[in-house]
Amino acid sequence: MGTEHSKNEGRRSMVFLRKGPKLPAWEDALLSGKEPKSLLKRGLRYVSLSLIMKGMTSTPDFLWGLPEVQKLNLSRNQLAVIPPSLGKLDRLVVLNLGGNCLKCLPKEIGLLRNLKVLFVNMNCLTEVPAELSLCRKLEVLSLSHNCISQLPLSFTDLTSLRKLNLSNNRFVQIPLCIFALRSLDFLHLGSNRLENIAESVQYLVNLQIFIVENNNIRTLPRSLCFITTLELLNVDYNAIQTLPDDLYLLRRLPRIAWNPMDKGLHIAHNPLSRPLPEVVEGGLDVLFNYLREKKEHN
């Protein structure tokens, strides 16, 4: 009887232990004396380490002793600082720092010469280090949802950059350095404080998706019509009254689009002057024919 009772107590305590809160994987590994490298996952292409949503307020020191890491995810923590030691991870190809409390990035980020993808969205950045331009292989960069109002001129060196998200920041104008990024095919500047689009936008000859919704833009430059690669142009929620006559040159725009995810021309919620609202209701072909005829009669 006593033996049976002790067995039941043992089972109950085992169950209780199983239900207890688990330590984050990296703390568990260190406390159990495991080699930190045991946290690495070796995929077909990259060696990766994910420390997402661990409640970290600082980066663990063991991290900088793992130079073989190629994909590092530190997103959705409470990190206020990334130390200069980041530069030791010079094999990094993908780095995700999104959803933290970062006010700046260390200049040593320029040592990550193999970096192709960088997410620093949803932080508290007010500026971007000029040294980031040393990451010449960078192809994808998201700095959305920060407090940035300008970019360093050295950004012109990021000639491999294809996708750039600067939405939800404090830009009053599109930084001039962006117009030198001829490889860009995606540019998002929605929810800033833009009042115009410079004529220099025409130099983005490979741009396919251009989003400037929710700004204070009053007119679209004629040069925008010469980016014939455009498949999505979103100028919703601005102060646009007229459209350039040459807009019909954007033949890859498939339709007047209403769903934010659809390709096409997004022109809703603008104070368009008459008869443009009615013309737009007729669809893209009707709008293009109207603008073409208008140009011929001028």
N, C-alpha and C positions, 0 to 999 in steps of 0.2 A: 504493500500500500504506500509506504513511504517512498519506495523507489519510483513507483508510478507518479506520485505527486511531484517528485523532483524532476522527472522527465517533462511533465507538463509545464512546470515553471521554466525549464530550460527552453522549451519550444516558444513560450510566450516572450521570453527575453530575446530570443533569436528574431522573432517577428518584429519586436520593438526596434531592434537594431537595424533591421532592413528598412524600416519606415522612417528612420531618422534622416535629417537633412544631409545631403551630400556636399562634400567640399568641391569647389571648382576643380576641374581636371588637373590644372597645372599645380595647384596647391597640394592636391592629393598625391601627385607624382613626387613632389619634393619632400613631403612629410614621410612618405613611405621609402625614401631613399632611392627612388628611381632616377635614372639618368634623364635629364630634361629632354634629350633627343628622342625619348620614347613618345613625346607629344607630337612629333612630326609625322605628317602623313605623306607618303611617297606615291604620287599619282603617276600616270603615264607620261606627263610632261613636266610637272612641277613638284617640288618639295614644299608643302604648305603647313602653316600653323595658324589655327583659329583660336583667338581668345575673346570672342564676341560675347558681350553681355555678362562680364564677370564681375561687374561692380568695382573695377580697378580705378583707383585715384592716382596711381603712378605705375609706370611700367616695371615689371619684374626684372631684376638684374641679369638673371640667367639668359634672358632673351638675346642679349648682345654677344653671347658666346655660341650662337647658332648661325654662323655665317653661311651655311648651306641653304637657309630658308629663301625660297623664291616667291612665295605668296604668303603675305602676312595680313591677317584681319584682326584689327584692334578696335573695331567699330562698336558703338553703343555702350561705351563705358563712361567714366567720369574723369578722363585724363585732362589735366590742365597744361601739361608740358610733355613734349617729346624731347628727350635728352640728345646731346650731340652724338652719343654712341650709336644713333641710328645709322650713321655713315659707315659703320662696320658691316652692315648687312648689304654689301655691294653686289650681291647676286639677285637682289629683289627685282622681280618683274611686275608684281601686282602688290600695291599697298593700300589698305583701306583703313582710314582714320576717321571715318564719318561718325557723326553722332557723339561727339565728345565736347570738351569745354576749352579747346585750344584757342589761344589768342595769337599765337605765332607758330611758325615752323622753324626748326633749326637750319642754319645755313648749310650744315653738313648734308642736307638732303641732296645737295648738288653732287655728292659722291656716289649716288645711286645711278651709275651710268647705264645700267641695264633696265631701268624702270620704264615700263610701257603704259601702266594703268595706275592712276592715283586718284583716290577719293578722299577729299577733306571737307565734304559737304556737312551742313548742320553743325557748325562750330562757331567760334566767336572771332574769327580772323578779321583783322582790320587792314592787313597788308600781306603781300606774298614776297618771299625772299627772292632777290635777283638770281641767287644761286640755283634756283629751280630750273633756270634756262640751260644749265649744264647737263640736264637729263635729256640729251638730244634724241633718245629713242622714244620719248614719251608720245603716246598716241591718243590716250583718253585722259581727260582731266576734268574733275568735277569740283568746283568751289562754291556750289550753290548754298543758299541759306547761311550767309556770313554777313560781315559788315564792311565789305571791300568796296572802295570807290575808285581805285586805280590799279594798274598793273605796271611792273617795271618794263622799261623799254627793251631790256634784254630778252623779253619774250619773243622777239622776232627770230631768235635762234631756234625756237621749237618747231623746226621745219617739218617734223614728222607728225605733228599734232593733227588728228582728224576729227576728234569730238571734244567740244569745249562747252561746259555748262557753267554759266555765271549768273544764273537766275537768282532772284531774291537776295540782291545785294544793294549797293547804294551808288551805282554808276549813273552819272548825269549825262555822260556821252560814251560812245563806244571807244575804248582805248585804241589809239592809232596803231599800236603794235599788232593788234589783231588782224589788220588788213594786210599784214605781211605773211600771214599763215596760209599760204596758197593750198595746202593739203586739206584744209578744213572741209568736211562735208556735213557737219552738224554744229550749229551755234545757237545756244539758248541764252537769251538776255531778258527773259520775261521777268516781270515784277521788280523792275528797277526804277530809275527816275529819268529815263531817257526822254529828251525833248525832240531829237531828230536822229536821222541816220545819214551819216556823211556820204558824199558821192563816192568816196574811196571804197565803198562796199563792193563795187564792181570788180575789185581785184581778187575777191574770193571766188575764183572761177570754177571751183569744184563743189561749191556749197549746194547741198540737196535739201537740208532742213534748216530753216531760219525762223526762230521764234522770238518775237519781241512784244508779246502780249502784255497787257496791264502796265503800260508806261504812259508818257504824256506826249507821244509823237503826234505831230499835226499834219505832216505831209510825208509822202514817200518819194525818195529821190528817183529821177529818171534812170540813173545808172543801175538801180536795182533791177530794172527790166532786162538788163544785159546778162544777168546770171541765169542763163538758159538751162542750167542743170537743176534749178529749184523744183522740188516735188512737193514741198510743204512750206507755205509762207503764212505764219500766224501773226496777225496784227490786231487781234481782238482786243477790246477794251483799251482804246487809245482815243485821240482827239482828231482823227482823220476826217476831213471834209471832202477832199477830192482825191482822185486816183490818177496817176500818170497815164497819158494816152498810149504809151508803148507797153503797157502791162500785158497786152495780148501776145507779146514775144515770149512770155513764159509758158511755152506750149506743153511742158511736162506737168504743169498743175492739172490734175484730172477733173476737179470739180470745185464748186463752192462747198466748203466743208463746215460741218457744225459740231461733229464729234471731235474732241481734242486729239484723239489718236489717229484720226483720218488724215491721209495726204490730201493736199488741195490748198485752196485759198481760204483762210479764216479771216473774215472781215467784219464779224458781228460786233455790236455794241460800240459803234463809232457814229458820230454825228454827220453822216454822209449827206451832202447837199443833193437836192432833187435834180434830176430824176433817178440818181444812183440807187436809192433804197429799193425802188420798184424794179430797176434793171437787175440788181443783184438777186432779187427774188426769182427772176427768170432763169437763173443758172449761169454757169461760167461762159458757155458759148454765147449767150445773149449779151453778157457783159463785155466780152472781148469784141464782138461785132459792133457794139455801141462805141467802144473806145476807138476801134479802127476807123469807123465812119467819122467820128468826131475829129480824129486827126486829119483825115483826108479833106475835111471841110474847113480846116483852120489854115 
